[in-house]
């Protein structure tokens, strides 16, 4: 017997006593019973998907993400990827003006040419419907594609829903409605469309942003579908309009296109000249979850989390619940943000071509991995939580899944490691695969193998140890012993007995081992304790001027957490002393970006930049002398 969760009941209540959400004179939604029944059908996952959803909330989930499929076939940048409600199909849209449909085996089953004249910015399946797809583009068109397929053959018909705007950036279907959806456009308008109406009367303008502002981001509260969030992008002459507006669809109609928002959200640092962005890009991406948490990615600023449930109704909300720093958002104007892992993580793309994943509650950056050769724009989690699709400047879509071990590239890469363990030492060392091509994100796998390639027997034993899961009692004993040794190392460090401190920290790491704890909380504690011991050991080696050993310990930390500020700072310091100025400059620049208020990091980063400039000048002078003519 299936039970109805609190979320299902709340969803039903939001439709009111008559079971309909009304806006613009059009009834949308279904009766309370139908709504709950429909949601229960969506949540009726198979045992495998339930297991994968549980896996997605494990502490190692972000570091186990790896590229498992590349969907190729587009002839330009891919701007949008959307799953259907059941997660069985994907639709992607590109600068080549086409849409492509992909099945659950990630095979392209059909290519659509709906008639866009310029870039396709967004495309989406209707909820619980594989036949109806809506796409919007840079020329301002909104096109409905009706796709019928049987026996591997697909036939599509297209219908243009006329608009008089220049660019349409985004669209969102209303939850539990196969016919009604919203769009956000360059003129600042938010419009509703009904696929049941003819093309001339399908569109109706609901809301408008302030003058000289365009609407880019668009999100709908899944529990309160009458609440929509709209991201404001200021145009020339509207530099202060940086808010995200929350509107109530029940208060709007076709005759009140300037309905007042019920709430506004803004990053308070946008008002501070010291933190104000150099290029004003407003809000480029929005995401709303069932808790009413709103994630906003601002142009040339941080990703911010707001609580819409407690936002004031008559003032701008500047209370940022959590701030996520480190990524860059300047080069493109449609970067998405999403919740991942049952809403435990926040994920977005960056101008550096990497995907960033933070813990939602703490703001800690837990993954920083390359997802595009130039810029990652779109991040689209699977509706069941066990996969993630990304897109960007490249002409392909990357689908991410789980690796067997944290940081692994793919099951193939790990199987290759096992095969190499049976080969001779020389052959194994020569066959190590660099993290390029299809083995994206293989940094950890390659690094671990180099560390053990000298002895295949030891590598095999270490592999088995890494797969071991401790019992709860055994895990508590291990953690207690490691904490005692770590405290001993701290005491030795305070007495400036750095060699003794290194020995204590080494024993603590050996006690922790490299196996898994049985629960999420214990595994997190084990990883944090191991990381602290590695970092403290690196500090001891820096004091002893053992810079090579300090760098290797920091390498081990950054394999697990590529954006650990302390690891980057201490490795940068060791590299600087070893004469690797460029590598040190790279580490310290990233650490400075992640912790801009840390005085020590800023000072050492300045030293690294100055040494880098001196080395560059010396190199130029050397070449001038070599090629000068007297």
Buried (B, 14 or more C-beta within 10 A) or exposed (E): EEEBEEBBEEBBEBBBEEBBBBBBEBBBBBEBEBBBBBBBEBBEBEEEBBEBBEBBBBBBBBBBBBBBBEBEBBEBBBBBBBBBBBBEBBBBBBBBBBBBBBBEEBEBBBBBEBBBEEBBBBBBBBBBBBEBBBBBBBBBBBBBBEBEBEEEEBEBEBBEBEBEBEBBBBBBBBBBBBBBBBBBBBBBBBBBBBBEBEEEEBBBBBBBBBEEBBBBBBBBBBBBBBBBBBBBBBBEEBEEBBBBBBBBBEBBBBEBBEBEBBBBBBBEBBEEEEEBBEEBBBBBBBBBBBBBBBBBBBBBBBBBBBBBEEBEEEEBBBEBBBBBBBBBBBBBBBBBBBBBBBBBBBBBBBBBBBBBBBBBEEBEBBBBBBBBEBBBBBBBBBBBBBBBBBBBBBBBBBBBBBBBBBBBBBBBBBEBBEEBBEBEEEEBBEEBBEBEEEBBBBBBBBBBBEBBBEEBEEBBEBBEEBEEEBEEEEBBEBBEBBBBBBEBBBEBBEEEBBEBBBBBBBBBBEBBBBBBBBEBEBBBBBBEBBBBBBBBBBBBBBBBEBBEBBBBBBBBBBBBBBBBBBBBBBBBBBBBBBEBBEBBBBBBBBBBBBBEEBEEBBEBBEBBBEBBEEBEEEEEEEEEEEEEEE
